[in-house]
Amino acid sequence: MNKNNTNINPMDEEMLPEYDFTVGIRGKHYQEYRQGHTVKISQTDGTTVVLFYIWLY
């Protein structure tokens, strides 16, 4: 943990400097996300649960 961030108030409205989104593109993956996405959850017993989500509007 960075020593400079230990006294930051959690209720502070300002974004921390390490969360810099100035070079991000809003909506870059919007169309792909609406077409559906798969989530794989690995269980402790070795099985995998696969869930497919699709946007229904």
C-alpha positions as CSV (number, residue, x, y, z in Angstrom):
1,M,0.0,0.0,0.0
2,N,1.2,3.5,-0.8
3,K,1.9,5.5,2.3
4,N,0.5,8.7,0.7
5,N,-3.0,7.1,0.4
6,T,-3.4,6.1,4.1
7,N,-5.0,9.3,5.3
8,I,-7.6,9.7,2.5
9,N,-11.2,10.2,3.6
10,P,-13.4,7.5,2.0
11,M,-16.2,10.0,1.7
12,D,-14.0,12.3,-0.4
13,E,-15.7,13.0,-3.8
14,E,-12.4,13.3,-5.7
15,M,-11.0,10.5,-7.8
16,L,-7.6,9.1,-6.7
17,P,-4.8,9.8,-9.1
18,E,-4.2,6.2,-10.0
19,Y,-7.6,6.0,-11.5
20,D,-6.8,8.1,-14.6
21,F,-9.5,7.6,-17.4
22,T,-8.4,10.5,-19.6
23,V,-7.2,8.2,-22.4
24,G,-10.2,5.9,-22.3
25,I,-12.8,5.7,-25.0
26,R,-16.4,5.7,-23.6
27,G,-18.6,3.0,-25.2
28,K,-15.6,1.2,-26.9
29,H,-17.1,-2.3,-26.3
30,Y,-20.7,-1.3,-26.2
31,Q,-21.9,-3.1,-29.3
32,E,-20.0,-6.3,-28.5
33,Y,-21.3,-6.3,-24.9
34,R,-24.9,-6.1,-26.1
35,Q,-24.5,-9.1,-28.4
36,G,-23.8,-11.2,-25.3
37,H,-20.9,-12.3,-23.2
38,T,-19.9,-15.5,-21.4
39,V,-18.9,-15.8,-17.7
40,K,-17.0,-18.9,-16.6
41,I,-17.0,-19.7,-12.8
42,S,-14.5,-22.3,-11.6
43,Q,-15.9,-24.2,-8.6
44,T,-13.7,-25.6,-5.8
45,D,-14.6,-29.2,-6.8
46,G,-13.1,-28.7,-10.2
47,T,-16.3,-28.1,-12.2
48,T,-16.9,-25.0,-14.3
49,V,-20.2,-23.2,-14.5
50,V,-20.7,-21.4,-17.8
51,L,-23.3,-18.5,-18.0
52,F,-24.2,-16.7,-21.1
53,Y,-25.7,-13.2,-20.8
54,I,-27.4,-11.3,-23.5
55,W,-29.0,-7.9,-23.5
56,L,-32.7,-8.0,-23.8
57,Y,-34.2,-4.6,-24.5
